[in-house]
Amino acid sequence: MNKAEYDLIVTIVNQGYSDDVMEAAKKAGAYGGTLINARGTASNEYKKFFGTIVEPEKEMILIIAEHGSRNSIMESITKGAGLSKKGMGVTFALPIDRVVGMSSPKEENKNE
């Protein structure tokens, strides 16, 4: 089995914390990411506001990173976005077996 060159780092945080996630990720070597607005569905997250149930808004940040930098990026995100505190969010990584159409700044500098 081939070892994955890249990993997809997925981080889910409460709305308003995606800038903290990306700042921490970039400090650790990430080139960028994609932000997706999401909504939490865990029953203990529902809150009532004037008798109306409000579902908490979430932000999902997707970062494709080289396999060798995955752990340092995830550790930086955990510290920078406060994910070690209960309820602040979660980050996890999945191996990617193929990437098409993506270049890193290192590759762009080689071609110049």
C-alpha positions in Angstrom: 0.0 0.0 0.0 1.4 3.4 -0.9 1.8 6.0 1.8 -0.3 9.1 1.3 1.7 12.2 0.3 -1.1 14.5 1.5 -3.6 14.6 4.3 -6.9 16.4 4.6 -7.0 18.2 8.0 -10.6 18.9 9.0 -11.3 21.3 11.9 -14.8 22.1 13.1 -15.2 25.1 15.4 -18.0 27.4 16.6 -18.7 30.3 14.3 -16.2 33.1 14.5 -13.1 31.0 15.3 -12.0 30.1 11.7 -9.5 33.0 11.6 -7.8 31.6 14.7 -7.6 28.2 13.1 -6.2 29.5 9.8 -3.7 31.8 11.6 -2.4 28.9 13.7 -2.3 26.5 10.6 -0.3 29.0 8.5 2.2 29.5 11.3 2.8 25.8 11.2 3.3 25.7 7.4 -0.2 25.4 5.9 -0.6 27.3 2.6 -4.4 28.0 2.9 -7.7 26.3 3.5 -11.4 26.3 2.6 -14.1 27.5 5.0 -17.5 25.8 4.9 -20.4 27.2 7.1 -22.1 24.3 8.9 -24.6 23.7 11.7 -24.2 21.5 14.7 -26.8 18.8 15.4 -25.8 17.4 18.8 -28.9 17.5 21.0 -27.0 19.1 23.9 -26.0 22.0 21.7 -29.5 23.3 21.1 -30.4 26.4 23.0 -33.6 28.2 23.5 -33.8 31.9 22.8 -37.2 33.5 23.7 -38.8 30.1 23.4 -37.3 29.4 19.9 -34.7 26.6 19.5 -31.5 28.0 18.0 -29.1 25.6 16.4 -25.4 26.5 16.9 -23.6 27.7 13.8 -20.3 26.0 13.0 -17.4 26.6 10.7 -15.6 23.7 9.0 -12.1 24.4 7.8 -10.5 22.0 5.3 -6.8 22.1 4.8 -4.8 19.9 2.4 -1.3 19.5 3.8 1.8 17.5 3.0 1.9 14.4 5.1 5.1 15.4 6.9 3.6 18.7 8.2 0.2 17.3 9.3 1.0 16.8 13.0 2.6 20.2 13.5 -0.3 21.9 11.8 -2.8 20.0 13.9 -0.9 20.8 17.1 -0.7 24.4 16.2 -4.5 24.5 15.5 -5.2 22.8 18.8 -3.2 25.4 20.7 -4.0 28.5 18.6 -7.8 27.9 18.5 -8.0 26.5 22.1 -9.3 23.1 21.0 -8.0 21.5 24.2 -10.9 23.2 26.1 -14.2 21.2 26.2 -16.7 22.3 23.5 -14.3 24.5 21.5 -14.1 22.2 18.5 -12.4 19.2 17.0 -9.7 18.6 14.4 -8.8 15.3 12.6 -6.9 14.2 9.5 -7.7 11.8 6.7 -5.1 10.4 4.2 -5.6 11.5 0.6 -4.5 9.1 -2.0 -4.6 11.5 -5.0 -4.7 15.2 -5.5 -5.2 16.9 -8.9 -5.0 20.7 -9.6 -3.2 21.8 -6.5 0.3 23.3 -6.3 2.2 24.5 -3.3 4.4 27.7 -3.2 7.4 25.4 -3.2 6.4 23.9 -6.6 5.6 27.4 -8.0 9.0 28.6 -7.1 10.7 25.6 -8.9 8.9 26.5 -12.1 10.2 30.2 -12.2 
